[in-house]
């Protein structure tokens, strides 16, 4: 069972990580961007309780007619949905929060690590710029990475939880993909290390084709190239 967030402590953490997130520059490329390690910091506006997700962002099984094999994770950043492909032309669909303008990206990776209630260690570049940041934050109910994290290859990006469910469906992060704590725990239980993750992105989210229609990789001209 996911722990209940502590509102006061979460608000303090939220303020710190929000300032950290907005201080970073745009990414310079994908997938090897270790020089931009400061982008791993998430943003949390506040820790929330009792928020009701809009129906479209609630976890649900939908039809899937794309070309990815069962077990693949497909992330449609334009429409803020994550799909776990299932047998029988179906997929489990989750609402997500994605990178804000200039921080969305596309490509294919694999889950390289999984962590429950992950720790957060701000990188040296961020601490040098913002010395008030904690040097280390242990995993727990006030940690901005939430209940679970799935790390993507050798990149700085993760699929992780959030204590701010109202940010689902928005473009707010520095490139990480966020789900509610309940949904990230559900996804975590269904995938393994080595799971293929396909991330799609378009310059205009309104032009991104829903996954329920035939799915193709985003053309190179639409991929992040900052």
TORKOL-4160 file (C-alpha; in steps of 0.2 Angstrom, whole numbers, padded with zeros to 4 digits, m for minus):
226
<pt num="1" X="0000" Y="0000" Z="0000"/>
<pt num="2" X="0007" Y="0017" Z="m0005"/>
<pt num="3" X="0011" Y="0028" Z="0010"/>
<pt num="4" X="0000" Y="0044" Z="0014"/>
<pt num="5" X="0010" Y="0060" Z="0010"/>
<pt num="6" X="0015" Y="0072" Z="0024"/>
<pt num="7" X="0008" Y="0089" Z="0018"/>
<pt num="8" X="0019" Y="0101" Z="0028"/>
<pt num="9" X="0035" Y="0091" Z="0024"/>
<pt num="10" X="0031" Y="0089" Z="0006"/>
<pt num="11" X="0028" Y="0107" Z="0004"/>
<pt num="12" X="0045" Y="0111" Z="0010"/>
<pt num="13" X="0053" Y="0098" Z="m0002"/>
<pt num="14" X="0042" Y="0105" Z="m0016"/>
<pt num="15" X="0048" Y="0122" Z="m0015"/>
<pt num="16" X="0066" Y="0117" Z="m0015"/>
<pt num="17" X="0064" Y="0105" Z="m0030"/>
<pt num="18" X="0054" Y="0117" Z="m0040"/>
<pt num="19" X="0067" Y="0131" Z="m0039"/>
<pt num="20" X="0080" Y="0117" Z="m0044"/>
<pt num="21" X="0070" Y="0112" Z="m0059"/>
<pt num="22" X="0067" Y="0129" Z="m0067"/>
<pt num="23" X="0086" Y="0133" Z="m0065"/>
<pt num="24" X="0092" Y="0121" Z="m0078"/>
<pt num="25" X="0096" Y="0123" Z="m0096"/>
<pt num="26" X="0088" Y="0114" Z="m0111"/>
<pt num="27" X="0095" Y="0096" Z="m0115"/>
<pt num="28" X="0108" Y="0095" Z="m0128"/>
<pt num="29" X="0105" Y="0078" Z="m0135"/>
<pt num="30" X="0099" Y="0060" Z="m0133"/>
<pt num="31" X="0103" Y="0047" Z="m0126"/>
<pt num="32" X="0120" Y="0051" Z="m0119"/>
<pt num="33" X="0118" Y="0068" Z="m0109"/>
<pt num="34" X="0128" Y="0065" Z="m0093"/>
<pt num="35" X="0134" Y="0083" Z="m0095"/>
<pt num="36" X="0117" Y="0088" Z="m0092"/>
<pt num="37" X="0114" Y="0078" Z="m0076"/>
<pt num="38" X="0106" Y="0093" Z="m0067"/>
<pt num="39" X="0090" Y="0089" Z="m0077"/>
<pt num="40" X="0086" Y="0074" Z="m0066"/>
<pt num="41" X="0078" Y="0085" Z="m0053"/>
<pt num="42" X="0059" Y="0084" Z="m0054"/>
<pt num="43" X="0047" Y="0098" Z="m0050"/>
<pt num="44" X="0033" Y="0096" Z="m0037"/>
<pt num="45" X="0021" Y="0111" Z="m0034"/>
<pt num="46" X="0014" Y="0104" Z="m0018"/>
<pt num="47" X="0010" Y="0087" Z="m0009"/>
<pt num="48" X="m0008" Y="0083" Z="m0012"/>
<pt num="49" X="m0021" Y="0073" Z="m0004"/>
<pt num="50" X="m0038" Y="0068" Z="m0011"/>
<pt num="51" X="m0035" Y="0074" Z="m0028"/>
<pt num="52" X="m0046" Y="0066" Z="m0041"/>
<pt num="53" X="m0038" Y="0062" Z="m0058"/>
<pt num="54" X="m0049" Y="0066" Z="m0073"/>
<pt num="55" X="m0056" Y="0050" Z="m0080"/>
<pt num="56" X="m0046" Y="0050" Z="m0096"/>
<pt num="57" X="m0030" Y="0050" Z="m0086"/>
<pt num="58" X="m0035" Y="0035" Z="m0074"/>
<pt num="59" X="m0027" Y="0018" Z="m0077"/>
<pt num="60" X="m0037" Y="0008" Z="m0090"/>
<pt num="61" X="m0036" Y="m0005" Z="m0103"/>
<pt num="62" X="m0038" Y="0001" Z="m0121"/>
<pt num="63" X="m0037" Y="m0006" Z="m0139"/>
<pt num="64" X="m0019" Y="m0006" Z="m0146"/>
<pt num="65" X="m0015" Y="m0007" Z="m0165"/>
<pt num="66" X="0003" Y="m0002" Z="m0165"/>
<pt num="67" X="0018" Y="m0013" Z="m0170"/>
<pt num="68" X="0026" Y="m0015" Z="m0153"/>
<pt num="69" X="0027" Y="m0032" Z="m0145"/>
<pt num="70" X="0018" Y="m0036" Z="m0129"/>
<pt num="71" X="0028" Y="m0031" Z="m0114"/>
<pt num="72" X="0034" Y="m0015" Z="m0122"/>
<pt num="73" X="0031" Y="0002" Z="m0114"/>
<pt num="74" X="0026" Y="0016" Z="m0126"/>
<pt num="75" X="0026" Y="0034" Z="m0120"/>
<pt num="76" X="0016" Y="0046" Z="m0130"/>
<pt num="77" X="0023" Y="0063" Z="m0123"/>
<pt num="78" X="0012" Y="0073" Z="m0135"/>
<pt num="79" X="m0004" Y="0066" Z="m0128"/>
<pt num="80" X="0003" Y="0063" Z="m0110"/>
<pt num="81" X="m0001" Y="0044" Z="m0110"/>
<pt num="82" X="0010" Y="0029" Z="m0106"/>
<pt num="83" X="0005" Y="0012" Z="m0113"/>
<pt num="84" X="0011" Y="m0005" Z="m0108"/>
<pt num="85" X="0007" Y="m0016" Z="m0123"/>
<pt num="86" X="m0003" Y="m0032" Z="m0118"/>
<pt num="87" X="m0007" Y="m0048" Z="m0129"/>
<pt num="88" X="m0023" Y="m0047" Z="m0139"/>
<pt num="89" X="m0021" Y="m0030" Z="m0147"/>
<pt num="90" X="m0024" Y="m0021" Z="m0130"/>
<pt num="91" X="m0013" Y="m0010" Z="m0119"/>
<pt num="92" X="m0014" Y="m0003" Z="m0101"/>
<pt num="93" X="m0015" Y="0015" Z="m0102"/>
<pt num="94" X="m0008" Y="0027" Z="m0089"/>
<pt num="95" X="m0010" Y="0046" Z="m0088"/>
<pt num="96" X="0007" Y="0054" Z="m0086"/>
<pt num="97" X="0016" Y="0071" Z="m0083"/>
<pt num="98" X="0030" Y="0075" Z="m0096"/>
<pt num="99" X="0044" Y="0087" Z="m0100"/>
<pt num="100" X="0040" Y="0105" Z="m0102"/>
<pt num="101" X="0043" Y="0114" Z="m0118"/>
<pt num="102" X="0062" Y="0112" Z="m0123"/>
<pt num="103" X="0064" Y="0096" Z="m0112"/>
<pt num="104" X="0054" Y="0083" Z="m0121"/>
<pt num="105" X="0063" Y="0070" Z="m0131"/>
<pt num="106" X="0061" Y="0054" Z="m0141"/>
<pt num="107" X="0070" Y="0038" Z="m0143"/>
<pt num="108" X="0071" Y="0020" Z="m0138"/>
<pt num="109" X="0079" Y="0014" Z="m0122"/>
<pt num="110" X="0077" Y="m0001" Z="m0109"/>
<pt num="111" X="0074" Y="m0001" Z="m0091"/>
<pt num="112" X="0091" Y="m0003" Z="m0083"/>
<pt num="113" X="0086" Y="m0001" Z="m0064"/>
<pt num="114" X="0071" Y="m0002" Z="m0053"/>
<pt num="115" X="0070" Y="0006" Z="m0036"/>
<pt num="116" X="0056" Y="0007" Z="m0023"/>
<pt num="117" X="0055" Y="0023" Z="m0013"/>
<pt num="118" X="0070" Y="0029" Z="m0022"/>
<pt num="119" X="0083" Y="0041" Z="m0015"/>
<pt num="120" X="0087" Y="0057" Z="m0023"/>
<pt num="121" X="0105" Y="0064" Z="m0024"/>
<pt num="122" X="0106" Y="0081" Z="m0033"/>
<pt num="123" X="0121" Y="0081" Z="m0044"/>
<pt num="124" X="0137" Y="0092" Z="m0041"/>
<pt num="125" X="0132" Y="0104" Z="m0055"/>
<pt num="126" X="0116" Y="0108" Z="m0047"/>
<pt num="127" X="0123" Y="0110" Z="m0029"/>
<pt num="128" X="0136" Y="0122" Z="m0036"/>
<pt num="129" X="0123" Y="0133" Z="m0043"/>
<pt num="130" X="0110" Y="0131" Z="m0029"/>
<pt num="131" X="0120" Y="0127" Z="m0013"/>
<pt num="132" X="0104" Y="0127" Z="m0002"/>
<pt num="133" X="0099" Y="0110" Z="m0010"/>
<pt num="134" X="0100" Y="0094" Z="0001"/>
<pt num="135" X="0115" Y="0084" Z="m0003"/>
<pt num="136" X="0105" Y="0068" Z="m0002"/>
<pt num="137" X="0086" Y="0065" Z="0001"/>
<pt num="138" X="0082" Y="0047" Z="0007"/>
<pt num="139" X="0067" Y="0039" Z="m0002"/>
<pt num="140" X="0051" Y="0041" Z="0007"/>
<pt num="141" X="0034" Y="0049" Z="0007"/>
<pt num="142" X="0041" Y="0067" Z="0004"/>
<pt num="143" X="0054" Y="0062" Z="m0009"/>
<pt num="144" X="0049" Y="0071" Z="m0025"/>
<pt num="145" X="0053" Y="0054" Z="m0035"/>
<pt num="146" X="0038" Y="0046" Z="m0027"/>
<pt num="147" X="0035" Y="0028" Z="m0023"/>
<pt num="148" X="0044" Y="0020" Z="m0037"/>
<pt num="149" X="0057" Y="0024" Z="m0051"/>
<pt num="150" X="0062" Y="0015" Z="m0067"/>
<pt num="151" X="0079" Y="0021" Z="m0074"/>
<pt num="152" X="0080" Y="0022" Z="m0093"/>
<pt num="153" X="0097" Y="0015" Z="m0100"/>
<pt num="154" X="0112" Y="0026" Z="m0096"/>
<pt num="155" X="0102" Y="0042" Z="m0098"/>
<pt num="156" X="0097" Y="0054" Z="m0084"/>
<pt num="157" X="0079" Y="0050" Z="m0086"/>
<pt num="158" X="0067" Y="0040" Z="m0076"/>
<pt num="159" X="0049" Y="0035" Z="m0075"/>
<pt num="160" X="0044" Y="0039" Z="m0057"/>
<pt num="161" X="0030" Y="0043" Z="m0046"/>
<pt num="162" X="0024" Y="0060" Z="m0040"/>
<pt num="163" X="0016" Y="0067" Z="m0024"/>
<pt num="164" X="0007" Y="0080" Z="m0034"/>
<pt num="165" X="m0006" Y="0070" Z="m0045"/>
<pt num="166" X="m0013" Y="0087" Z="m0052"/>
<pt num="167" X="0003" Y="0087" Z="m0063"/>
<pt num="168" X="m0003" Y="0072" Z="m0072"/>
<pt num="169" X="m0008" Y="0077" Z="m0090"/>
<pt num="170" X="0004" Y="0093" Z="m0089"/>
<pt num="171" X="0021" Y="0097" Z="m0096"/>
<pt num="172" X="0031" Y="0102" Z="m0081"/>
<pt num="173" X="0046" Y="0091" Z="m0079"/>
<pt num="174" X="0064" Y="0092" Z="m0085"/>
<pt num="175" X="0061" Y="0076" Z="m0096"/>
<pt num="176" X="0057" Y="0063" Z="m0084"/>
<pt num="177" X="0040" Y="0054" Z="m0085"/>
<pt num="178" X="0029" Y="0054" Z="m0070"/>
<pt num="179" X="0014" Y="0044" Z="m0064"/>
<pt num="180" X="0004" Y="0045" Z="m0049"/>
<pt num="181" X="0011" Y="0034" Z="m0035"/>
<pt num="182" X="m0002" Y="0021" Z="m0037"/>
<pt num="183" X="0000" Y="0020" Z="m0055"/>
<pt num="184" X="0019" Y="0019" Z="m0055"/>
<pt num="185" X="0018" Y="0005" Z="m0042"/>
<pt num="186" X="0006" Y="m0004" Z="m0053"/>
<pt num="187" X="0018" Y="m0002" Z="m0069"/>
<pt num="188" X="0033" Y="m0006" Z="m0058"/>
<pt num="189" X="0025" Y="m0023" Z="m0054"/>
<pt num="190" X="0022" Y="m0027" Z="m0072"/>
<pt num="191" X="0039" Y="m0023" Z="m0080"/>
<pt num="192" X="0056" Y="m0030" Z="m0078"/>
<pt num="193" X="0074" Y="m0024" Z="m0080"/>
<pt num="194" X="0077" Y="m0025" Z="m0099"/>
<pt num="195" X="0059" Y="m0020" Z="m0104"/>
<pt num="196" X="0059" Y="m0010" Z="m0120"/>
<pt num="197" X="0053" Y="0008" Z="m0118"/>
<pt num="198" X="0049" Y="0018" Z="m0134"/>
<pt num="199" X="0047" Y="0037" Z="m0131"/>
<pt num="200" X="0038" Y="0047" Z="m0145"/>
<pt num="201" X="0037" Y="0066" Z="m0146"/>
<pt num="202" X="0030" Y="0079" Z="m0158"/>
<pt num="203" X="0034" Y="0098" Z="m0159"/>
<pt num="204" X="0015" Y="0101" Z="m0157"/>
<pt num="205" X="0006" Y="0089" Z="m0145"/>
<pt num="206" X="m0010" Y="0092" Z="m0154"/>
<pt num="207" X="m0002" Y="0083" Z="m0169"/>
<pt num="208" X="0003" Y="0067" Z="m0160"/>
<pt num="209" X="m0007" Y="0052" Z="m0166"/>
<pt num="210" X="m0016" Y="0043" Z="m0152"/>
<pt num="211" X="m0009" Y="0026" Z="m0148"/>
<pt num="212" X="m0025" Y="0018" Z="m0152"/>
<pt num="213" X="m0021" Y="0021" Z="m0170"/>
<pt num="214" X="m0007" Y="0013" Z="m0180"/>
<pt num="215" X="0009" Y="0018" Z="m0171"/>
<pt num="216" X="0025" Y="0023" Z="m0179"/>
<pt num="217" X="0041" Y="0031" Z="m0172"/>
<pt num="218" X="0042" Y="0050" Z="m0172"/>
<pt num="219" X="0051" Y="0056" Z="m0188"/>
<pt num="220" X="0069" Y="0062" Z="m0185"/>
<pt num="221" X="0064" Y="0080" Z="m0189"/>
<pt num="222" X="0052" Y="0080" Z="m0174"/>
<pt num="223" X="0065" Y="0074" Z="m0162"/>
<pt num="224" X="0073" Y="0085" Z="m0148"/>
<pt num="225" X="0089" Y="0092" Z="m0155"/>
<pt num="226" X="0094" Y="0106" Z="m0142"/>
